[in-house]
């Protein structure tokens, strides 16, 4: 099984990368966030989930072991395949996803293509206790903080910024800033 790859990006298209490691090219599916951050010719290191089926094998790449662990938990839920689980990472950051699950808030998961309301609720129900084991509880957000961030993301996207730009800007805003309008203003400083 392949667990980790470090090499150069030879090619990128449709949310997958071809990573060259010692002359061998590996096709690795990645989240939209990773895909948008990297360029051809750039070096990259990824933790890998090697998905083996009867008729195919696929590699899914993650920047951190925490992302890989959360991905493995997501695909353990009935009805969630690897591609859908990968889409979860394009919707929100890993700490926000964990926070939402621990708080019993399925709203972030409902925004993911391929996950409906019932499936989102099932993910929260099945993973709530399992997330505690892999999370640093000090980094997690309350339901109110998640709601403010979700509203801030939507407000900034409506101004024409990409989801990735907005999420990066909000990560730079001081956690002590809790008010929606102040968070949006502070994020705008990082976006200009």
SEKOLNU-359834 format. One record per residue: residue number from 1; z, x, y of N, C-alpha, C in turn. Coordinates in steps of 0.001 Angstrom, whole numbers, plus 524288, in hexadecimal, padded with zeros to 5 digits. Layout:
// residues N
 resi   nup neast nnorth  caup caeast canorth   cup ceast cnorth
  NUM     Z     X      Y     Z      X       Y     Z     X      Y
...
//
This chain:
// residues 192
 resi   nup neast nnorth  caup caeast canorth   cup ceast cnorth
    1 80000 8033C  7FB57 80000  80000   80000 80000 80367  804E7
    2 7FD31 801AF  808CF 7FD04  8046F   80DC8 8015B 80232  81138
    3 804B5 80599  8135F 80917  803D7   8168F 808C1 805B2  81C36
    4 805AB 809CD  81D40 80579  80C0A   8227E 8005B 80F02  82310
    5 7FDF0 80E8F  82798 7F92D  81180   828C2 7F9AF 8140B  82E1C
    6 7F7D2 818D6  82E7B 7F782  81B88   83384 7F232 81E2E  833B9
    7 7EF11 81CBF  83792 7E9DB  81EFD   837FF 7E751 81D8C  83D23
    8 7E226 81DF7  83D3A 7DF1A  81CBB   841F1 7DC30 81799  84132
    9 7DBC4 814A2  84561 7D8E2  80FB9   84536 7D314 810FE  845A9
   10 7D038 80FDC  84196 7CA9D  810CF   8417E 7C7A5 80C48  843F4
   11 7C9B3 8077B  84303 7C6D4  802C7   84478 7CAC1 7FE5C  8451C
   12 7C9AD 7FAC2  848A5 7CCF6  7F614   8492D 7C999 7F15A  84A50
   13 7CAE0 7ED0F  847CC 7C7F6  7E831   8488A 7CB05 7E3AC  84620
   14 7CAEC 7DF2A  848AC 7CD32  7DA5A   8468D 7D2BB 7DB0B  8446A
   15 7D625 7DD88  84763 7DB9B  7DE63   845EA 7DC55 7E1A3  840FB
   16 7D897 7E50E  83FD3 7D98C  7E8F1   83BC5 7D7D6 7EE40  83DC7
   17 7DA34 7F231  83B91 7D904  7F792   83CEF 7D739 7FA6D  83806
   18 7D3C1 7FE20  8389E 7D29B  801C4   83467 7D54F 806D6  835EA
   19 7D94F 80842  832E0 7DC75  80CE3   833EC 7DADB 81120  8300E
   20 7D92F 8159B  83225 7D78A  81A00   82EE2 7DC3F 81D89  82DE4
   21 7DD87 81E30  828E3 7E1CA  82195   8273F 7DF95 82569  8233D
   22 7DF5E 82A61  824A6 7DD4D  82E6F   82125 7D7E8 82D0E  81F04
   23 7D486 82B16  82261 7CF28  829EF   820D9 7CE53 824B3  81E30
   24 7D27D 821C0  81D67 7D20C  81C98   81AEB 7D320 8186D  81F09
   25 7CFC3 81475  81F61 7D06E  81041   82325 7D330 80B94  820BF
   26 7D745 809C6  82342 7DA3A  8053C   82182 7D973 800CF  8256C
   27 7D7EF 7FC46  8237A 7D75C  7F7AC   826CF 7DCAE 7F4FA  82713
   28 7DEDC 7F4BE  82BCF 7E41E  7F2BA   82C8E 7E3F5 7EE37  83073
   29 7E5BC 7E9A5  82ED0 7E641  7E537   83263 7EB2F 7E5F8  8359C
   30 7EAC1 7E502  83ABC 7EF31  7E5B4   83E41 7EFB0 7E0ED  841C9
   31 7F439 7E072  84441 7F500  7DC27   847F8 7F184 7DD03  84CB2
   32 7F0AB 7D8E6  84F97 7ED76  7D938   8544D 7EFD2 7DD0B  85839
   33 7F50C 7DD50  85867 7F7A3  7E0F2   85BFE 7F61F 7E691  85ADB
   34 7F66C 7E823  855FB 7F501  7ED7C   85483 7EF37 7EE55  8558E
   35 7EC05 7EA8D  85403 7E659  7EB07   8549A 7E4D8 7EC0E  85A4A
   36 7E750 7E943  85DEB 7E600  7E9D3   86371 7E814 7EEE6  865CF
   37 7EC33 7F11C  8638B 7EE9C  7F5DE   86599 7EBA3 7FAD1  8643B
   38 7E8F6 7FADA  85FCF 7E6C2  7FFBD   85DCA 7E0ED 80035  85EE2
   39 7DF04 80509  85E8F 7D981  80623   85F73 7D759 80962  85AF6
   40 7D23E 80918  85A3A 7CFB0  80C4D   8564A 7D07B 8120A  857A3
   41 7D163 81543  853AE 7D245  81AD1   8546A 7D7F7 81C42  85545
   42 7DB3E 8186A  85620 7E0CB  8193C   8571D 7E3BB 819F9  851F2
   43 7E7D2 81D16  85200 7EB2C  81DAA   84D65 7EEDD 818FF  84D16
   44 7F027 81777  8484E 7F397  81300   84787 7F6CC 813C3  84294
   45 7FB7F 811A5  842A5 7FEE9  81195   83E15 8008F 80BF4  83D33
   46 80006 80A1D  83862 80140  804AE   8372B 80458 80440  83219
   47 80834 800CC  83220 80ABF  7FF3F   82D45 80722 7FB38  82ACD
   48 8066B 7FB76  825BB 80272  7F850   8231F 804D4 7F481  81F38
   49 802D9 7EFC0  81F58 803CB  7EC08   81B1E 7FEBB 7EBD2  817FB
   50 7FF05 7ED39  8130B 7FA72  7ED5E   80F99 7FA64 7E841  80C84
   51 7F6FC 7E4C6  80E02 7F69D  7DF90   80BA0 7F29B 7DFBA  80731
   52 7F471 7DED6  80271 7F10D  7DF17   7FDDC 7F09B 7D9A3  7FB82
   53 7EBB6 7D7F7  7FAF3 7EA9A  7D302   7F84B 7E6FA 7D426  7F3C2
   54 7E618 7D041  7F0AF 7E2B4  7D0DD   7EC22 7DD3D 7D2A3  7EDA3
   55 7DB45 7D0AD  7F1FB 7D5DD  7D1BC   7F376 7D53B 7D55F  7F82A
   56 7D998 7D728  7FA90 7D90D  7DA92   7FF1E 7DE1A 7DD7B  8004D
   57 7DD94 7E160  8039E 7E20E  7E43C   805B0 7E155 7E4A9  80B94
   58 7E593 7E3F7  80E80 7E55C  7E45F   81429 7E9F9 7E78E  81615
   59 7E92F 7EA46  81A65 7ED5B  7ED32   81CE9 7EE96 7EAAC  82228
   60 7F39B 7EA04  82346 7F563  7E7DF   8283D 7F8E8 7EBF4  82AC4
   61 7F7D1 7ED51  82FB5 7FA92  7F192   83249 7FE43 7EFC6  83689
   62 802AD 7F2A8  83704 806BF  7F15E   83ACC 808C8 7F658  83D56
   63 80A4B 7F5EB  84248 80C32  7FA6E   8452F 811A7 7FC23  84380
   64 814D3 7F881  8419E 81A2E  7F9DC   84029 81B8A 7F791  83AD9
   65 81F87 7F9DD  8388B 8215B  7F7EC   8337C 823C5 7F280  83418
   66 82625 7F15E  838A9 82855  7EC2F   839B2 82413 7E7FF  8398E
   67 81F89 7E92C  83BE6 81B37  7E56D   83BC5 8196A 7E480  8362C
   68 81900 7E8AC  83329 8177D  7E82F   82DAE 81B65 7E4DB  82AAF
   69 8206B 7E5BE  82B8A 8247D  7E2B5   828DE 82428 7DCE9  82A36
   70 82355 7DBBE  82F42 822D3  7D647   830DE 81DE7 7D3DB  82E87
   71 819AE 7D6B9  82E71 814CE  7D4E3   82C0C 815BE 7D379  8264A
   72 8186E 7D6DC  82378 81981  7D5CD   81DF2 81CDA 7D0F1  81D40
   73 82090 7D019  820D8 823A8  7CB4F   820A0 82043 7C67F  821AA
   74 81CD3 7C6EA  82587 81973  7C278   826D9 815F3 7C0E7  82246
   75 813A4 7C4B6  81F9E 8101C  7C357   81B51 81313 7C192  81676
   76 8183C 7C243  81679 81B59  7C042   8121D 81BFB 7BA56  8126F
   77 81AD5 7B813  816FA 81B37  7B267   817B9 81657 7AFDD  81575
   78 81718 7ABEA  81250 812BC  7A922   80FE1 80F05 7A6FE  81405
   79 809FB 7A810  8135E 8060B  7A619   816FF 804A9 7A9DF  81B59
   80 80752 7AE53  81BA3 8062E  7B239   81FAA 80390 7B6E3  81D07
   81 7FEA2 7B792  81E44 7FBBB  7BC02   81C34 7FC04 7C09A  81FED
   82 7F9F4 7C507  81E46 7FA3F  7C9B5   82193 7F780 7C923  826DA
   83 7F309 7C68E  82707 7F042  7C614   82C04 7F341 7C2A6  82FD3
   84 7F588 7BE71  82DDC 7F8B1  7BB10   83139 7FD88 7BDF5  83317
   85 8000F 7C0D0  82F95 804B5  7C3CF   83111 80355 7C7DD  8352D
   86 7FECD 7CA41  834B7 7FD16  7CE20   83893 7FC41 7CB8F  83DE9
   87 7FA58 7C6B2  83DE3 7F994  7C3D5   842CE 7FEB4 7C2E6  845B3
   88 80310 7C2A3  842D5 80825  7C1D1   8454C 80942 7C630  8492F
   89 807C1 7CB04  847D9 808CD  7CF7E   84B38 80575 7CF7A  85025
   90 80146 7CC75  85030 7FE00  7CC06   854D4 8001C 7C7F5  858A0
   91 803C8 7C4C4  856C6 805F1  7C09B   85A00 80ABC 7C253  85D0B
   92 80E03 7C589  85A92 812E1  7C736   85D18 8148B 7CC7A  85AF1
   93 81810 7CEFC  85DB5 81A31  7D3F7   85BEC 81DE5 7D32A  85762
   94 81EE6 7D74D  8547E 82213  7D6EF   84FC5 82798 7D4FF  850F0
   95 829FE 7D6D2  85535 82F4C  7D510   85676 82F61 7CF4B  857EC
   96 82B48 7CD74  85A99 82AFD  7C7E6   85BEB 82A44 7C48D  8570C
   97 82729 7C667  85362 82654  7C37C   84E80 82B77 7C323  84B83
   98 82E23 7C790  84AFC 8332C  7C797   84840 8371D 7C40E  84B02
   99 83757 7C475  85030 83B01  7C13E   85332 839ED 7BB7A  8525D
  100 834F2 7BA05  8527C 83385  7B487   851C4 8353C 7B296  84C61
  101 8345C 7B5B8  8486A 835D0  7B41A   8431A 83BB9 7B395  842A3
  102 83E9E 7B75F  84496 84457  7B72F   8443C 84687 7B297  84758
  103 8440F 7B159  84BCC 845D0  7ACF1   84F08 843DB 7A7B1  84D13
  104 840BF 7A7B4  848E8 83EB1  7A2CB   846CE 83A73 7A063  84A27
  105 837C8 7A397  84D44 833CC  7A1BC   850E7 82E58 7A2E6  84EBA
  106 82BA0 79EDF  84CFA 82679  79F8D   84A9D 82209 79F64  84E95
  107 82337 79EBF  8539C 81F11  79E00   85786 81B59 7A2A7  857E2
  108 81D57 7A777  8577F 819E6  7AC11   857AF 81629 7AC00  85310
  109 8183E 7AAAF  84E84 8150E  7AAB5   849C1 810E7 7A671  849D0
  110 811FC 7A228  84C7B 80E33  79DDF   84CC8 8095D 79F5F  84FED
  111 809D4 7A36B  85328 80569  7A52D   85653 8018E 7A883  85338
  112 8031F 7AA1F  84E89 7FFE6  7AD9B   84B59 7FB96 7AA7E  848A9
  113 7F6CD 7AC7B  8490A 7F268  7AA05   8465B 7F367 7AA21  8407F
  114 7F32B 7A592  83E0A 7F3FE  7A539   83864 7F971 7A373  836E1
  115 7FCEB 7A2C3  83AC3 8023C  7A0F8   839A1 80332 79BD7  83C8A
  116 8041F 797C8  8399B 80550  792B1   83BDF 80B28 791FA  83C82
  117 80CAD 78D78  83E54 81229  78C58   83F55 8159A 78CBD  83A88
  118 813EF 78A5C  83637 81720  78A6F   83171 81797 78FF3  82F42
  119 81358 792DC  82F68 81376  7983A   82D64 816FC 79B99  830C9
  120 816BE 79AE4  835EB 81A14  79DDC   8397F 81FD4 79CC2  8385A
  121 82114 797D0  8377F 82678  79657   8363B 82825 798BF  83104
  122 82496 798DE  82D39 825CF  79B24   82818 826D2 7A107  828A0
  123 823C0 7A3AB  82BE7 82498  7A94C   82CCF 82A0D 7AA33  82EFB
  124 82B7C 7A72B  832EE 830A1  7A7BD   83551 834E8 7A6BD  83146
  125 83457 7A29B  82E47 83844  7A133   82A67 838DB 7A566  8262C
  126 8346E 7A74C  82425 83496  7AB11   81FDB 83630 7B087  8219C
  127 834F7 7B1FE  82673 835DC  7B765   8281A 83AB5 7B835  82B79
  128 83D2A 7B3FF  82D1F 8418F  7B47B   830BF 845B8 7B84A  82EBD
  129 84752 7B7C9  829ED 84B5D  7BB3A   827C8 8493E 7C09C  82661
  130 8443C 7C0F4  8251D 841EA  7C5FA   823A3 84103 7C96E  82861
  131 83FF2 7C729  82CE5 83EFC  7CA1D   831AF 843E5 7CD0D  83353
  132 84872 7CABA  8327F 84D5D  7CD52   833F3 84DC6 7D2BA  83184
  133 84BCF 7D33F  82CC9 84C47  7D82C   829F0 84909 7DC8C  82C53
  134 844A7 7DB46  82EEE 84135  7DF5F   830F8 84154 7DFB9  836EC
  135 844F5 7DD04  8396E 844EA  7DCC1   83F24 8498C 7DF7E  84194
  136 84895 7E1C2  8461D 84CBE  7E3A0   84973 84E2B 7DF00  84CEA
  137 8527A 7DC7A  84BC1 853D0  7D79A   84E66 854A6 7D848  85445
  138 855A7 7DD0B  8560D 8565C  7DDF1   85BAD 85147 7DD5E  85EB5
  139 84CCB 7DE31  85C17 847C6  7DDED   85EC7 84577 7D871  85EE1
  140 847CD 7D4D6  85BFE 84598  7CFA4   85B90 846D4 7CC5A  8605A
  141 84360 7C898  8616E 843E0  7C54C   8660B 845D6 7BFE4  8647A
  142 84859 7BD4E  8683E 84A13  7B7F0   86763 8455F 7B44C  867DD
  143 8461B 7AF6C  86633 841DF  7AB97   86693 8403F 7AADA  86C46
  144 843F8 7AAD9  86FD8 842CA  7AA31   87565 83F78 7AEBC  8776A
  145 840DA 7B384  875DE 83DD2  7B815   8778E 83846 7B7DD  87555
  146 837C7 7B622  87079 8329D  7B5A1   86E18 82F4E 7B19E  87103
  147 831CB 7AD41  87285 82EF9  7A92D   8755B 82D21 7AB30  87AAD
  148 8307C 7AE15  87D67 82F04  7B044   8827E 82A74 7B411  881CE
  149 82AC9 7B77C  87DD9 8268C  7BB32   87CF1 8217A 7B868  87B79
  150 821D6 7B45B  87840 81D1F  7B172   876C4 81AA0 7AEF2  87B92
  151 81DD5 7ACC1  87F00 81BC8  7AA6B   883CE 81973 7AE9A  88761
  152 81BFA 7B31B  8879E 819F6  7B763   88ADF 814B7 7B94E  888C7
  153 81442 7B9B4  883A2 80F4F  7BB5B   88139 80AFD 7B790  882B0
  154 80BF6 7B289  88218 807F9  7AE99   88348 80684 7AEB3  88915
  155 80A63 7AF57  88C80 80950  7AF88   89223 805DF 7B438  8937A
  156 80713 7B8B2  8913B 8040A  7BD6D   89271 7FEA1 7BD44  88FF3
  157 7FE26 7BB04  88B64 7F8FF  7BA72   888EB 7F595 7B6E0  88C39
  158 7F7FB 7B2C8  88E76 7F4F3  7AF32   891C7 7F2EE 7B1EE  896B4
  159 7F541 7B662  8980E 7F36C  7B96C   89C8A 7EF01 7BD2B  89B12
  160 7ED9A 7BD34  8960B 7E922  7C05B   8945C 7EA6B 7C54E  89167
  161 7EF5B 7C64B  8905D 7F0D4  7CAFA   88D6B 7F08B 7C9D2  8878E
  162 7EFA3 7CDDA  88474 7EF6E  7CD24   87EC6 7F4F8 7CCC5  87C9D
  163 7F572 7CA7A  87806 7FA8E  7C9E9   8757D 7FD18 7CF4B  874BE
  164 7FA0D 7D32B  8733E 7FC2E  7D86B   87267 7FE2E 7DAC9  87781
  165 7FB30 7DA41  87BB4 7FCE2  7DC47   880C7 80209 7D9BA  8826D
  166 8024C 7D49D  881A7 806E8  7D1A3   88340 80BA8 7D353  8800F
  167 80AF6 7D3C5  87AEE 80F62  7D552   8779C 81149 7DAC8  878FC
  168 80DB4 7DE5B  87A0C 80F3C  7E3AB   87B93 8122E 7E39D  880C2
  169 8105B 7E07F  88476 812F2  7E030   88990 8186A 7DDD2  88905
  170 818EC 7D9C3  885E1 81E0D  7D748   88537 821EF 7DAE1  88273
  171 81FFD 7DE5C  87F22 8237C  7E230   87C9A 825C7 7E5E4  880AB
  172 822F8 7E6C0  884E6 824BB  7EA5B   888F6 82891 7E7DD  88CC8
  173 828EA 7E2B1  88CB8 82C79  7DFED   89040 83210 7E08E  88E34
  174 835AA 7E187  891B9 83B2C  7E222   8904A 83D0E 7DD4B  88D46
  175 83FC1 7DE08  888E0 841C3  7D99A   885DF 8459B 7D640  888F4
  176 8481B 7D87F  88CE5 84BE2  7D590   89008 84942 7D155  89356
  177 84420 7D1D5  8943F 84140  7CDEF   89753 84007 7C959  893B6
  178 842D8 7C50D  89472 84267  7C097   890DA 83F5C 7BBFE  8932A
  179 83F1C 7BBA0  89859 83C81  7B748   89AEF 83695 7B7BB  89A45
  180 83401 7B358  89907 82E60  7B34E   897F7 82B3B 7B57C  89C86
  181 82C27 7B38B  8A142 828FC  7B54F   8A5B4 829E3 7BB17  8A6D6
  182 82EA6 7BCF6  8A62D 82FC9  7C27D   8A70E 82D4E 7C5E8  8A2DA
  183 82D34 7C3FF  89DFE 82AAE  7C6F7   899C0 824CF 7C757  89AB5
  184 82273 7C30B  89C7B 81CC7  7C317   89D97 81BAA 7C6DD  8A20A
  185 81EBB 7C69E  8A63A 81DED  7CA2A   8AAAD 81E7E 7CFDB  8A908
  186 8228B 7D0F9  8A5F3 8236B  7D652   8A43A 81EFE 7D835  8A0AF
  187 81D15 7D4C7  89D48 818C3  7D641   899CF 813CC 7D73B  89CEF
  188 812F9 7D433  8A110 80E53  7D4F8   8A452 80E27 7DA66  8A6C3
  189 812AE 7DCA3  8A7E0 812DB  7E1EC   8AA12 810A8 7E5DC  8A632
  190 81179 7E4EA  8A125 80F8E  7E87E   89D1D 809D5 7E774  89BD7
  191 807ED 7E2CD  89D42 80280  7E15E   89C0E 7FEB7 7E312  8A044
  192 80082 7E465  8A4EA 7FCF1  7E5C3   8A930 7FC40 7EB89  8A9A9
//
